[in-house]
């Protein structure tokens, strides 16, 4: 089935097929639900140029409590979104990730960050694990599955119980440590300081802070 929308009940900027939960009545703690929301947000803004509904969600973040680093990054993203037209954000996304000729300023793929090339062993390893987990892409995008947005969406599904059965935190930990932790931090740092990043600068800040928090939490879990 098509992936369920991560933040907006009417629109989703993702391309992952997630099977029905084994237990659709699974209870998700409030803290985990908030984690899933951040993963979903990161996936949504990195998968495609932002839609009107995505920008509306971001603009609502301008009122977020900024007492924590994470809150401050969310608020900064919301504040920038309120004063930036969609066309400008689309141009920024294109400059960052599409570009001309050899591509955009950044290459948001695990294979690229870990080997210097796309479509390398990290992608093959990921595809093998996705098959074991029963996840299939919706075949609506030409992007390889080791794109940062796809990985964020998978984590969203794991947390919310759409994936991984009863393995819970252990499955999340294994997936994060294998496919995300080795490279996502450097990617978000590059996004934060990218020449073409304005609205996407706080996305980089948000991602970097959140990846560090997740890495610290998962390191405390015994497999």
C-alpha positions, 0 to 999 in steps of 0.5 A: 500500500502507499505510505501513510502521510507523515504530517498532513492528512491530505498530502505526503511528499514521500515514495515509500510503500509501508505494509499494514502494521502487524498490530494496528493497535500498537501504542506509541509513547508521546516521546516516540510520537514526537520523534516520529514527527521530526523524522517525518518532517525531515523526510517531507522537506528533503524528498521534493521541493516543498508543496504549499501544504508542506510550507503551511506546516513549516509556517506553523512552527514559528510558534514553537517553544524555543527553549531547547536547541531542537525547539530553536531550530524548529522555530527558526525554520518556521520563521524563515518559511513564513517570509519565503514564497514557494517559488523561492524555496523551490529554486533553493531546493533545485540549486541544492539537490538538482543543479546543472550538469553534475548535479546540485551542491549536495548529494544526499545519498549514503553511498556518496557520503560513505564511498564517494560514489552513488549506487555503491555497496551501502545502497545494496546493503540497504536494499537487502535489509528493506527486502527483509523488512517487507518494504518496497518503493512506490516506483514514483521516483528515480532516486535510490533508496539511500536518499536521506529523505527515504531513510527518514521516512523508514525511521518514521514508519519503524517508530510508529509501528508500521514496520519491524513488528514487535522488535521496537527500539532494537529494530530502530537502533539497528537500522539507524546505526547501520544506515543513518548514523555513519553519514547523516550527521556530516550531511546535515552539517554540509546542508547547514553551511551550504552556499545555496541554503537559506530556508534549508539552513535551519533544516540542516541545523535541525537534522544535525541536532536531532541525529546527535540526540538519536545517536546518543539515545541509541548508544545507550540501548543494549542490543 
